[in-house]
Amino acid sequence: MHKLDLHGVRHQDVKVLVEDFVYMNQNEFPLEIICGNSEKMIKLVNEVMSHHKVDTHMFRYGVIVARGWR
C-alpha cells in the first residue's frame, strides 16, 4: 500500500500534496495517509478527499485510508 506521511508538513501545503498523491496513485487504491494526532490535519485531508469524491475510512486515529472513488 502506498503511504503519504504528513508529519512535518505545513497545513497550507496539505491540499496540493494530498491531491498529487491521490492522482499519482489512483490505480493503486487503497492508499494510506498518515496525519498524526493533529485534528486540523485530519480535517484538511478529509476536506480534500470529500471534494474529490474519494471514499475514506479512518481505521485508527490519525491514519486515513483512501479506498477508491465514490
PQR file with spaces between the fields and no chain letter, atoms N, CA, C, O and H, PARSE charges and radii, in Angstrom:
ATOM       1  N    MET     1       0.847   -1.169    0.000 -0.4000 1.5000
ATOM       2  CA   MET     1       0.000    0.000    0.000 -0.0000 2.0000
ATOM       3  C    MET     1       0.900    1.242    0.000  0.5500 1.7000
ATOM       4  O    MET     1       1.844    1.340    0.784 -0.5500 1.4000
ATOM       5  N    HIS     2       0.592    2.172   -0.883 -0.4000 1.5000
ATOM       6  CA   HIS     2       1.337    3.436   -0.944 -0.0000 2.0000
ATOM       7  C    HIS     2       0.951    4.296    0.255  0.5500 1.7000
ATOM       8  O    HIS     2      -0.213    4.333    0.655 -0.5500 1.4000
ATOM       9  H    HIS     2      -0.175    2.092   -1.520  0.4000 1.0000
ATOM      10  N    LYS     3       1.943    4.989    0.826 -0.4000 1.5000
ATOM      11  CA   LYS     3       1.712    5.801    2.017 -0.0000 2.0000
ATOM      12  C    LYS     3       2.230    7.215    1.823  0.5500 1.7000
ATOM      13  O    LYS     3       3.258    7.444    1.186 -0.5500 1.4000
ATOM      14  H    LYS     3       2.888    4.959    0.501  0.4000 1.0000
ATOM      15  N    LEU     4       1.487    8.157    2.391 -0.4000 1.5000
ATOM      16  CA   LEU     4       1.903    9.556    2.439 -0.0000 2.0000
ATOM      17  C    LEU     4       1.923    9.955    3.905  0.5500 1.7000
ATOM      18  O    LEU     4       0.890    9.922    4.574 -0.5500 1.4000
ATOM      19  H    LEU     4       0.652    7.971    2.909  0.4000 1.0000
ATOM      20  N    ASP     5       3.088   10.330    4.406 -0.4000 1.5000
ATOM      21  CA   ASP     5       3.236   10.741    5.802 -0.0000 2.0000
ATOM      22  C    ASP     5       3.286   12.261    5.851  0.5500 1.7000
ATOM      23  O    ASP     5       4.184   12.880    5.279 -0.5500 1.4000
ATOM      24  H    ASP     5       3.927   10.357    3.862  0.4000 1.0000
ATOM      25  N    LEU     6       2.321   12.854    6.534 -0.4000 1.5000
ATOM      26  CA   LEU     6       2.213   14.308    6.592 -0.0000 2.0000
ATOM      27  C    LEU     6       2.876   14.920    7.830  0.5500 1.7000
ATOM      28  O    LEU     6       2.731   16.116    8.082 -0.5500 1.4000
ATOM      29  H    LEU     6       1.592   12.351    6.999  0.4000 1.0000
ATOM      30  N    HIS     7       3.594   14.115    8.592 -0.4000 1.5000
ATOM      31  CA   HIS     7       4.320   14.667    9.741 -0.0000 2.0000
ATOM      32  C    HIS     7       5.314   15.712    9.244  0.5500 1.7000
ATOM      33  O    HIS     7       6.086   15.454    8.320 -0.5500 1.4000
ATOM      34  H    HIS     7       3.712   13.144    8.386  0.4000 1.0000
ATOM      35  N    GLY     8       5.290   16.872    9.851 -0.4000 1.5000
ATOM      36  CA   GLY     8       6.212   17.939    9.476 -0.0000 2.0000
ATOM      37  C    GLY     8       5.762   18.787    8.305  0.5500 1.7000
ATOM      38  O    GLY     8       6.451   19.737    7.934 -0.5500 1.4000
ATOM      39  H    GLY     8       4.663   17.081   10.601  0.4000 1.0000
ATOM      40  N    VAL     9       4.617   18.465    7.712 -0.4000 1.5000
ATOM      41  CA   VAL     9       4.103   19.223    6.568 -0.0000 2.0000
ATOM      42  C    VAL     9       3.261   20.386    7.088  0.5500 1.7000
ATOM      43  O    VAL     9       2.472   20.222    8.019 -0.5500 1.4000
ATOM      44  H    VAL     9       4.057   17.693    8.013  0.4000 1.0000
ATOM      45  N    ARG    10       3.431   21.549    6.490 -0.4000 1.5000
ATOM      46  CA   ARG    10       2.637   22.718    6.876 -0.0000 2.0000
ATOM      47  C    ARG    10       1.198   22.542    6.414  0.5500 1.7000
ATOM      48  O    ARG    10       0.938   21.971    5.354 -0.5500 1.4000
ATOM      49  H    ARG    10       4.072   21.683    5.734  0.4000 1.0000
ATOM      50  N    HIS    11       0.271   23.038    7.218 -0.4000 1.5000
ATOM      51  CA   HIS    11      -1.144   22.921    6.876 -0.0000 2.0000
ATOM      52  C    HIS    11      -1.445   23.519    5.507  0.5500 1.7000
ATOM      53  O    HIS    11      -2.278   22.993    4.769 -0.5500 1.4000
ATOM      54  H    HIS    11       0.483   23.501    8.079  0.4000 1.0000
ATOM      55  N    GLN    12      -0.781   24.604    5.166 -0.4000 1.5000
ATOM      56  CA   GLN    12      -1.041   25.264    3.887 -0.0000 2.0000
ATOM      57  C    GLN    12      -0.604   24.419    2.683  0.5500 1.7000
ATOM      58  O    GLN    12      -1.025   24.685    1.558 -0.5500 1.4000
ATOM      59  H    GLN    12      -0.104   25.032    5.765  0.4000 1.0000
ATOM      60  N    ASP    13       0.234   23.407    2.913 -0.4000 1.5000
ATOM      61  CA   ASP    13       0.728   22.562    1.814 -0.0000 2.0000
ATOM      62  C    ASP    13      -0.037   21.255    1.667  0.5500 1.7000
ATOM      63  O    ASP    13       0.193   20.507    0.716 -0.5500 1.4000
ATOM      64  H    ASP    13       0.575   23.190    3.827  0.4000 1.0000
ATOM      65  N    VAL    14      -0.940   20.974    2.592 -0.4000 1.5000
ATOM      66  CA   VAL    14      -1.634   19.684    2.613 -0.0000 2.0000
ATOM      67  C    VAL    14      -2.466   19.451    1.363  0.5500 1.7000
ATOM      68  O    VAL    14      -2.384   18.379    0.763 -0.5500 1.4000
ATOM      69  H    VAL    14      -1.127   21.581    3.364  0.4000 1.0000
ATOM      70  N    LYS    15      -3.256   20.419    0.962 -0.4000 1.5000
ATOM      71  CA   LYS    15      -4.172   20.239   -0.174 -0.0000 2.0000
ATOM      72  C    LYS    15      -3.430   19.757   -1.422  0.5500 1.7000
ATOM      73  O    LYS    15      -3.823   18.763   -2.032 -0.5500 1.4000
ATOM      74  H    LYS    15      -3.323   21.290    1.449  0.4000 1.0000
ATOM      75  N    VAL    16      -2.387   20.440   -1.791 -0.4000 1.5000
ATOM      76  CA   VAL    16      -1.652   20.087   -3.011 -0.0000 2.0000
ATOM      77  C    VAL    16      -0.970   18.727   -2.869  0.5500 1.7000
ATOM      78  O    VAL    16      -1.000   17.920   -3.798 -0.5500 1.4000
ATOM      79  H    VAL    16      -2.068   21.248   -1.296  0.4000 1.0000
ATOM      80  N    LEU    17      -0.360   18.470   -1.723 -0.4000 1.5000
ATOM      81  CA   LEU    17       0.322   17.185   -1.523 -0.0000 2.0000
ATOM      82  C    LEU    17      -0.642   16.013   -1.597  0.5500 1.7000
ATOM      83  O    LEU    17      -0.351   15.004   -2.240 -0.5500 1.4000
ATOM      84  H    LEU    17      -0.336   19.125   -0.968  0.4000 1.0000
ATOM      85  N    VAL    18      -1.794   16.143   -0.939 -0.4000 1.5000
ATOM      86  CA   VAL    18      -2.765   15.047   -0.934 -0.0000 2.0000
ATOM      87  C    VAL    18      -3.365   14.855   -2.321  0.5500 1.7000
ATOM      88  O    VAL    18      -3.497   13.720   -2.780 -0.5500 1.4000
ATOM      89  H    VAL    18      -2.030   16.963   -0.417  0.4000 1.0000
ATOM      90  N    GLU    19      -3.726   15.929   -2.990 -0.4000 1.5000
ATOM      91  CA   GLU    19      -4.262   15.809   -4.353 -0.0000 2.0000
ATOM      92  C    GLU    19      -3.256   15.122   -5.271  0.5500 1.7000
ATOM      93  O    GLU    19      -3.612   14.192   -5.995 -0.5500 1.4000
ATOM      94  H    GLU    19      -3.619   16.851   -2.618  0.4000 1.0000
ATOM      95  N    ASP    20      -2.015   15.569   -5.247 -0.4000 1.5000
ATOM      96  CA   ASP    20      -0.983   14.957   -6.088 -0.0000 2.0000
ATOM      97  C    ASP    20      -0.803   13.478   -5.763  0.5500 1.7000
ATOM      98  O    ASP    20      -0.708   12.652   -6.670 -0.5500 1.4000
ATOM      99  H    ASP    20      -1.726   16.324   -4.659  0.4000 1.0000
ATOM     100  N    PHE    21      -0.757   13.141   -4.486 -0.4000 1.5000
ATOM     101  CA   PHE    21      -0.576   11.754   -4.053 -0.0000 2.0000
ATOM     102  C    PHE    21      -1.709   10.873   -4.572  0.5500 1.7000
ATOM     103  O    PHE    21      -1.464    9.791   -5.105 -0.5500 1.4000
ATOM     104  H    PHE    21      -0.834   13.813   -3.749  0.4000 1.0000
ATOM     105  N    VAL    22      -2.938   11.335   -4.416 -0.4000 1.5000
ATOM     106  CA   VAL    22      -4.084   10.532   -4.857 -0.0000 2.0000
ATOM     107  C    VAL    22      -4.078   10.363   -6.375  0.5500 1.7000
ATOM     108  O    VAL    22      -4.261    9.250   -6.869 -0.5500 1.4000
ATOM     109  H    VAL    22      -3.137   12.214   -3.983  0.4000 1.0000
ATOM     110  N    TYR    23      -3.875   11.430   -7.111 -0.4000 1.5000
ATOM     111  CA   TYR    23      -3.915   11.324   -8.568 -0.0000 2.0000
ATOM     112  C    TYR    23      -2.722   10.559   -9.143  0.5500 1.7000
ATOM     113  O    TYR    23      -2.856    9.877  -10.159 -0.5500 1.4000
ATOM     114  H    TYR    23      -3.726   12.334   -6.710  0.4000 1.0000
ATOM     115  N    MET    24      -1.566   10.667   -8.506 -0.4000 1.5000
ATOM     116  CA   MET    24      -0.393    9.926   -8.987 -0.0000 2.0000
ATOM     117  C    MET    24      -0.533    8.421   -8.715  0.5500 1.7000
ATOM     118  O    MET    24       0.099    7.605   -9.386 -0.5500 1.4000
ATOM     119  H    MET    24      -1.457   11.221   -7.681  0.4000 1.0000
ATOM     120  N    ASN    25      -1.357    8.063   -7.736 -0.4000 1.5000
ATOM     121  CA   ASN    25      -1.516    6.662   -7.344 -0.0000 2.0000
ATOM     122  C    ASN    25      -2.941    6.165   -7.490  0.5500 1.7000
ATOM     123  O    ASN    25      -3.334    5.215   -6.812 -0.5500 1.4000
ATOM     124  H    ASN    25      -1.870    8.726   -7.191  0.4000 1.0000
ATOM     125  N    GLN    26      -3.720    6.787   -8.358 -0.4000 1.5000
ATOM     126  CA   GLN    26      -5.146    6.466   -8.455 -0.0000 2.0000
ATOM     127  C    GLN    26      -5.431    5.042   -8.925  0.5500 1.7000
ATOM     128  O    GLN    26      -6.549    4.554   -8.761 -0.5500 1.4000
ATOM     129  H    GLN    26      -3.401    7.559   -8.908  0.4000 1.0000
ATOM     130  N    ASN    27      -4.462    4.386   -9.494 -0.4000 1.5000
ATOM     131  CA   ASN    27      -4.656    2.991   -9.915 -0.0000 2.0000
ATOM     132  C    ASN    27      -4.128    2.017   -8.870  0.5500 1.7000
ATOM     133  O    ASN    27      -4.051    0.815   -9.125 -0.5500 1.4000
ATOM     134  H    ASN    27      -3.553    4.783   -9.627  0.4000 1.0000
ATOM     135  N    GLU    28      -3.768    2.523   -7.706 -0.4000 1.5000
ATOM     136  CA   GLU    28      -3.145    1.708   -6.665 -0.0000 2.0000
ATOM     137  C    GLU    28      -3.930    1.687   -5.357  0.5500 1.7000
ATOM     138  O    GLU    28      -3.360    1.346   -4.321 -0.5500 1.4000
ATOM     139  H    GLU    28      -3.831    3.499   -7.499  0.4000 1.0000
ATOM     140  N    PHE    29      -5.228    2.043   -5.366 -0.4000 1.5000
ATOM     141  CA   PHE    29      -6.013    2.034   -4.130 -0.0000 2.0000
ATOM     142  C    PHE    29      -5.950    0.658   -3.489  0.5500 1.7000
ATOM     143  O    PHE    29      -5.907   -0.343   -4.204 -0.5500 1.4000
ATOM     144  H    PHE    29      -5.691    2.321   -6.208  0.4000 1.0000
ATOM     145  N    PRO    30      -5.942    0.576   -2.158 -0.5600 1.5000
ATOM     146  CA   PRO    30      -6.074    1.627   -1.163  0.2800 2.0000
ATOM     147  C    PRO    30      -4.763    2.381   -0.940  0.5500 1.7000
ATOM     148  O    PRO    30      -3.675    1.851   -1.165 -0.5500 1.4000
ATOM     149  N    LEU    31      -4.896    3.625   -0.495 -0.4000 1.5000
ATOM     150  CA   LEU    31      -3.761    4.499   -0.194 -0.0000 2.0000
ATOM     151  C    LEU    31      -3.865    4.913    1.270  0.5500 1.7000
ATOM     152  O    LEU    31      -4.962    5.136    1.782 -0.5500 1.4000
ATOM     153  H    LEU    31      -5.780    4.055   -0.312  0.4000 1.0000
ATOM     154  N    GLU    32      -2.727    5.015    1.934 -0.4000 1.5000
ATOM     155  CA   GLU    32      -2.722    5.391    3.344 -0.0000 2.0000
ATOM     156  C    GLU    32      -2.127    6.779    3.511  0.5500 1.7000
ATOM     157  O    GLU    32      -1.064    7.083    2.969 -0.5500 1.4000
ATOM     158  H    GLU    32      -1.836    4.834    1.517  0.4000 1.0000
ATOM     159  N    ILE    33      -2.823    7.614    4.264 -0.4000 1.5000
ATOM     160  CA   ILE    33      -2.348    8.966    4.551 -0.0000 2.0000
ATOM     161  C    ILE    33      -2.223    9.098    6.064  0.5500 1.7000
ATOM     162  O    ILE    33      -3.206    8.979    6.795 -0.5500 1.4000
ATOM     163  H    ILE    33      -3.687    7.367    4.705  0.4000 1.0000
ATOM     164  N    ILE    34      -1.004    9.344    6.516 -0.4000 1.5000
ATOM     165  CA   ILE    34      -0.730    9.448    7.940 -0.0000 2.0000
ATOM     166  C    ILE    34      -0.765   10.915    8.325  0.5500 1.7000
ATOM     167  O    ILE    34       0.067   11.710    7.887 -0.5500 1.4000
ATOM     168  H    ILE    34      -0.206    9.440    5.922  0.4000 1.0000
ATOM     169  N    CYS    35      -1.750   11.261    9.157 -0.4000 1.5000
ATOM     170  CA   CYS    35      -1.958   12.648    9.584 -0.0000 2.0000
ATOM     171  C    CYS    35      -1.369   12.915   10.951  0.5500 1.7000
ATOM     172  O    CYS    35      -1.072   14.065   11.275 -0.5500 1.4000
ATOM     173  H    CYS    35      -2.425   10.615    9.512  0.4000 1.0000
ATOM     174  N    GLY    36      -1.193   11.899   11.753 -0.4000 1.5000
ATOM     175  CA   GLY    36      -0.766   12.089   13.127 -0.0000 2.0000
ATOM     176  C    GLY    36      -1.949   12.499   13.991  0.5500 1.7000
ATOM     177  O    GLY    36      -3.102   12.260   13.632 -0.5500 1.4000
ATOM     178  H    GLY    36      -1.434   10.965   11.489  0.4000 1.0000
ATOM     179  N    ASN    37      -1.663   13.109   15.112 -0.4000 1.5000
ATOM     180  CA   ASN    37      -2.717   13.445   16.076 -0.0000 2.0000
ATOM     181  C    ASN    37      -3.301   14.835   15.899  0.5500 1.7000
ATOM     182  O    ASN    37      -4.032   15.310   16.767 -0.5500 1.4000
ATOM     183  H    ASN    37      -0.727   13.304   15.403  0.4000 1.0000
ATOM     184  N    SER    38      -2.996   15.488   14.804 -0.4000 1.5000
ATOM     185  CA   SER    38      -3.490   16.842   14.563 -0.0000 2.0000
ATOM     186  C    SER    38      -4.910   16.801   14.009  0.5500 1.7000
ATOM     187  O    SER    38      -5.144   16.328   12.897 -0.5500 1.4000
ATOM     188  H    SER    38      -2.402   15.101   14.099  0.4000 1.0000
ATOM     189  N    GLU    39      -5.857   17.306   14.803 -0.4000 1.5000
ATOM     190  CA   GLU    39      -7.245   17.356   14.335 -0.0000 2.0000
ATOM     191  C    GLU    39      -7.367   18.217   13.085  0.5500 1.7000
ATOM     192  O    GLU    39      -8.145   17.904   12.185 -0.5500 1.4000
ATOM     193  H    GLU    39      -5.668   17.691   15.706  0.4000 1.0000
ATOM     194  N    LYS    40      -6.604   19.293   13.031 -0.4000 1.5000
ATOM     195  CA   LYS    40      -6.657   20.175   11.858 -0.0000 2.0000
ATOM     196  C    LYS    40      -6.161   19.447   10.611  0.5500 1.7000
ATOM     197  O    LYS    40      -6.750   19.588    9.539 -0.5500 1.4000
ATOM     198  H    LYS    40      -5.971   19.547   13.762  0.4000 1.0000
ATOM     199  N    MET    41      -5.075   18.664   10.741 -0.4000 1.5000
ATOM     200  CA   MET    41      -4.539   17.921    9.593 -0.0000 2.0000
ATOM     201  C    MET    41      -5.558   16.887    9.105  0.5500 1.7000
ATOM     202  O    MET    41      -5.763   16.726    7.902 -0.5500 1.4000
ATOM     203  H    MET    41      -4.597   18.549   11.612  0.4000 1.0000
ATOM     204  N    ILE    42      -6.185   16.198   10.040 -0.4000 1.5000
ATOM     205  CA   ILE    42      -7.208   15.212    9.678 -0.0000 2.0000
ATOM     206  C    ILE    42      -8.359   15.893    8.947  0.5500 1.7000
ATOM     207  O    ILE    42      -8.846   15.384    7.937 -0.5500 1.4000
ATOM     208  H    ILE    42      -6.019   16.328   11.017  0.4000 1.0000
ATOM     209  N    LYS    43      -8.792   17.040    9.454 -0.4000 1.5000
ATOM     210  CA   LYS    43      -9.875   17.791    8.830 -0.0000 2.0000
ATOM     211  C    LYS    43      -9.495   18.224    7.415  0.5500 1.7000
ATOM     212  O    LYS    43     -10.302   18.104    6.493 -0.5500 1.4000
ATOM     213  H    LYS    43      -8.396   17.454   10.274  0.4000 1.0000
ATOM     214  N    LEU    44      -8.279   18.724    7.240 -0.4000 1.5000
ATOM     215  CA   LEU    44      -7.828   19.170    5.918 -0.0000 2.0000
ATOM     216  C    LEU    44      -7.808   18.018    4.915  0.5500 1.7000
ATOM     217  O    LEU    44      -8.253   18.169    3.777 -0.5500 1.4000
ATOM     218  H    LEU    44      -7.624   18.822    7.989  0.4000 1.0000
ATOM     219  N    VAL    45      -7.291   16.875    5.343 -0.4000 1.5000
ATOM     220  CA   VAL    45      -7.238   15.710    4.446 -0.0000 2.0000
ATOM     221  C    VAL    45      -8.650   15.267    4.092  0.5500 1.7000
ATOM     222  O    VAL    45      -8.935   14.988    2.928 -0.5500 1.4000
ATOM     223  H    VAL    45      -6.930   16.752    6.267  0.4000 1.0000
ATOM     224  N    ASN    46      -9.530   15.200    5.069 -0.4000 1.5000
ATOM     225  CA   ASN    46     -10.912   14.790    4.791 -0.0000 2.0000
ATOM     226  C    ASN    46     -11.619   15.757    3.850  0.5500 1.7000
ATOM     227  O    ASN    46     -12.418   15.329    3.018 -0.5500 1.4000
ATOM     228  H    ASN    46      -9.299   15.427    6.015  0.4000 1.0000
ATOM     229  N    GLU    47     -11.340   17.044    3.967 -0.4000 1.5000
ATOM     230  CA   GLU    47     -11.927   18.028    3.057 -0.0000 2.0000
ATOM     231  C    GLU    47     -11.469   17.785    1.616  0.5500 1.7000
ATOM     232  O    GLU    47     -12.275   17.843    0.687 -0.5500 1.4000
ATOM     233  H    GLU    47     -10.691   17.391    4.643  0.4000 1.0000
ATOM     234  N    VAL    48     -10.185   17.516    1.437 -0.4000 1.5000
ATOM     235  CA   VAL    48      -9.656   17.243    0.091 -0.0000 2.0000
ATOM     236  C    VAL    48     -10.305   15.991   -0.476  0.5500 1.7000
ATOM     237  O    VAL    48     -10.728   15.973   -1.632 -0.5500 1.4000
ATOM     238  H    VAL    48      -9.531   17.469    2.192  0.4000 1.0000
ATOM     239  N    MET    49     -10.383   14.953    0.331 -0.4000 1.5000
ATOM     240  CA   MET    49     -10.956   13.691   -0.139 -0.0000 2.0000
ATOM     241  C    MET    49     -12.435   13.843   -0.488  0.5500 1.7000
ATOM     242  O    MET    49     -12.902   13.301   -1.490 -0.5500 1.4000
ATOM     243  H    MET    49     -10.039   14.968    1.270  0.4000 1.0000
ATOM     244  N    SER    50     -13.156   14.572    0.331 -0.4000 1.5000
ATOM     245  CA   SER    50     -14.570   14.802    0.067 -0.0000 2.0000
ATOM     246  C    SER    50     -14.756   15.599   -1.228  0.5500 1.7000
ATOM     247  O    SER    50     -15.621   15.282   -2.044 -0.5500 1.4000
ATOM     248  H    SER    50     -12.777   15.012    1.145  0.4000 1.0000
ATOM     249  N    HIS    51     -13.942   16.628   -1.403 -0.4000 1.5000
ATOM     250  CA   HIS    51     -14.031   17.463   -2.604 -0.0000 2.0000
ATOM     251  C    HIS    51     -13.798   16.639   -3.878  0.5500 1.7000
ATOM     252  O    HIS    51     -14.455   16.866   -4.894 -0.5500 1.4000
ATOM     253  H    HIS    51     -13.239   16.886   -0.740  0.4000 1.0000
ATOM     254  N    HIS    52     -12.874   15.697   -3.821 -0.4000 1.5000
ATOM     255  CA   HIS    52     -12.543   14.886   -4.993 -0.0000 2.0000
ATOM     256  C    HIS    52     -13.305   13.562   -5.035  0.5500 1.7000
ATOM     257  O    HIS    52     -13.042   12.702   -5.876 -0.5500 1.4000
ATOM     258  H    HIS    52     -12.341   15.513   -2.996  0.4000 1.0000
ATOM     259  N    LYS    53     -14.252   13.418   -4.111 -0.4000 1.5000
ATOM     260  CA   LYS    53     -15.127   12.238   -4.074 -0.0000 2.0000
ATOM     261  C    LYS    53     -14.351   10.926   -3.930  0.5500 1.7000
ATOM     262  O    LYS    53     -14.573    9.963   -4.665 -0.5500 1.4000
ATOM     263  H    LYS    53     -14.465   14.117   -3.428  0.4000 1.0000
ATOM     264  N    VAL    54     -13.438   10.924   -2.960 -0.4000 1.5000
ATOM     265  CA   VAL    54     -12.672    9.728   -2.636 -0.0000 2.0000
ATOM     266  C    VAL    54     -13.258    9.135   -1.365  0.5500 1.7000
ATOM     267  O    VAL    54     -13.429    9.837   -0.369 -0.5500 1.4000
ATOM     268  H    VAL    54     -13.258   11.706   -2.363  0.4000 1.0000
ATOM     269  N    ASP    55     -13.566    7.844   -1.399 -0.4000 1.5000
ATOM     270  CA   ASP    55     -14.102    7.139   -0.238 -0.0000 2.0000
ATOM     271  C    ASP    55     -12.960    6.880    0.742  0.5500 1.7000
ATOM     272  O    ASP    55     -11.923    6.337    0.362 -0.5500 1.4000
ATOM     273  H    ASP    55     -13.427    7.274   -2.208  0.4000 1.0000
ATOM     274  N    THR    56     -13.152    7.268    2.000 -0.4000 1.5000
ATOM     275  CA   THR    56     -12.104    7.103    3.003 -0.0000 2.0000
ATOM     276  C    THR    56     -12.643    6.419    4.251  0.5500 1.7000
ATOM     277  O    THR    56     -13.849    6.348    4.487 -0.5500 1.4000
ATOM     278  H    THR    56     -13.995    7.710    2.309  0.4000 1.0000
ATOM     279  N    HIS    57     -11.702    5.923    5.034 -0.4000 1.5000
ATOM     280  CA   HIS    57     -12.021    5.328    6.326 -0.0000 2.0000
ATOM     281  C    HIS    57     -10.829    5.557    7.249  0.5500 1.7000
ATOM     282  O    HIS    57      -9.679    5.429    6.831 -0.5500 1.4000
ATOM     283  H    HIS    57     -10.723    5.981    4.842  0.4000 1.0000
ATOM     284  N    MET    58     -11.112    5.897    8.508 -0.4000 1.5000
ATOM     285  CA   MET    58     -10.030    6.066    9.474 -0.0000 2.0000
ATOM     286  C    MET    58     -10.028    4.823   10.366  0.5500 1.7000
ATOM     287  O    MET    58     -10.840    4.703   11.284 -0.5500 1.4000
ATOM     288  H    MET    58     -12.047    6.001    8.847  0.4000 1.0000
ATOM     289  N    PHE    59      -9.093    3.890   10.078 -0.4000 1.5000
ATOM     290  CA   PHE    59      -9.026    2.646   10.833 -0.0000 2.0000
ATOM     291  C    PHE    59      -8.499    2.878   12.247  0.5500 1.7000
ATOM     292  O    PHE    59      -8.902    2.194   13.188 -0.5500 1.4000
ATOM     293  H    PHE    59      -8.434    3.988    9.333  0.4000 1.0000
ATOM     294  N    ARG    60      -7.607    3.836   12.385 -0.4000 1.5000
ATOM     295  CA   ARG    60      -7.165    4.268   13.712 -0.0000 2.0000
ATOM     296  C    ARG    60      -6.911    5.762   13.628  0.5500 1.7000
ATOM     297  O    ARG    60      -6.661    6.307   12.553 -0.5500 1.4000
ATOM     298  H    ARG    60      -7.280    4.392   11.620  0.4000 1.0000
ATOM     299  N    TYR    61      -6.980    6.417   14.785 -0.4000 1.5000
ATOM     300  CA   TYR    61      -6.898    7.867   14.811 -0.0000 2.0000
ATOM     301  C    TYR    61      -5.605    8.349   14.161  0.5500 1.7000
ATOM     302  O    TYR    61      -4.515    7.912   14.529 -0.5500 1.4000
ATOM     303  H    TYR    61      -7.184    5.974   15.658  0.4000 1.0000
ATOM     304  N    GLY    62      -5.736    9.247   13.198 -0.4000 1.5000
ATOM     305  CA   GLY    62      -4.578    9.839   12.553 -0.0000 2.0000
ATOM     306  C    GLY    62      -4.120    9.131   11.297  0.5500 1.7000
ATOM     307  O    GLY    62      -3.172    9.580   10.653 -0.5500 1.4000
ATOM     308  H    GLY    62      -6.622    9.602   12.899  0.4000 1.0000
ATOM     309  N    VAL    63      -4.771    8.029   10.928 -0.4000 1.5000
ATOM     310  CA   VAL    63      -4.415    7.290    9.713 -0.0000 2.0000
ATOM     311  C    VAL    63      -5.673    7.148    8.857  0.5500 1.7000
ATOM     312  O    VAL    63      -6.621    6.456    9.230 -0.5500 1.4000
ATOM     313  H    VAL    63      -5.541    7.665   11.452  0.4000 1.0000
ATOM     314  N    ILE    64      -5.662    7.812    7.707 -0.4000 1.5000
ATOM     315  CA   ILE    64      -6.807    7.772    6.801 -0.0000 2.0000
ATOM     316  C    ILE    64      -6.460    6.893    5.603  0.5500 1.7000
ATOM     317  O    ILE    64      -5.409    7.053    4.981 -0.5500 1.4000
ATOM     318  H    ILE    64      -4.893    8.374    7.403  0.4000 1.0000
ATOM     319  N    VAL    65      -7.353    5.971    5.295 -0.4000 1.5000
ATOM     320  CA   VAL    65      -7.161    5.100    4.146 -0.0000 2.0000
ATOM     321  C    VAL    65      -8.142    5.502    3.059  0.5500 1.7000
ATOM     322  O    VAL    65      -9.355    5.514    3.267 -0.5500 1.4000
ATOM     323  H    VAL    65      -8.206    5.842    5.800  0.4000 1.0000
ATOM     324  N    ALA    66      -7.592    5.835    1.889 -0.4000 1.5000
ATOM     325  CA   ALA    66      -8.418    6.151    0.720 -0.0000 2.0000
ATOM     326  C    ALA    66      -8.711    4.849    0.007  0.5500 1.7000
ATOM     327  O    ALA    66      -7.794    4.156   -0.434 -0.5500 1.4000
ATOM     328  H    ALA    66      -6.606    5.826    1.721  0.4000 1.0000
ATOM     329  N    ARG    67      -9.993    4.510   -0.109 -0.4000 1.5000
ATOM     330  CA   ARG    67     -10.366    3.200   -0.656 -0.0000 2.0000
ATOM     331  C    ARG    67     -10.741    3.226   -2.120  0.5500 1.7000
ATOM     332  O    ARG    67     -10.862    2.171   -2.742 -0.5500 1.4000
ATOM     333  H    ARG    67     -10.738    5.073    0.250  0.4000 1.0000
ATOM     334  N    GLY    68     -10.925    4.398   -2.682 -0.4000 1.5000
ATOM     335  CA   GLY    68     -11.280    4.482   -4.095 -0.0000 2.0000
ATOM     336  C    GLY    68     -12.242    5.613   -4.345  0.5500 1.7000
ATOM     337  O    GLY    68     -12.641    6.330   -3.428 -0.5500 1.4000
ATOM     338  H    GLY    68     -10.827    5.255   -2.177  0.4000 1.0000
ATOM     339  N    TRP    69     -12.609    5.761   -5.605 -0.4000 1.5000
ATOM     340  CA   TRP    69     -13.539    6.842   -5.999 -0.0000 2.0000
ATOM     341  C    TRP    69     -14.945    6.448   -5.597  0.5500 1.7000
ATOM     342  O    TRP    69     -15.320    5.277   -5.657 -0.5500 1.4000
ATOM     343  H    TRP    69     -12.285    5.178   -6.350  0.4000 1.0000
ATOM     344  N    ARG    70     -15.725    7.452   -5.182 -0.4000 1.5000
ATOM     345  CA   ARG    70     -17.139    7.219   -4.884 -0.0000 2.0000
ATOM     346  C    ARG    70     -17.935    7.232   -6.141  0.5500 1.7000
ATOM     347  O    ARG    70     -19.153    7.053   -6.103 -0.5500 1.4000
ATOM     348  H    ARG    70     -15.420    8.403   -5.133  0.4000 1.0000
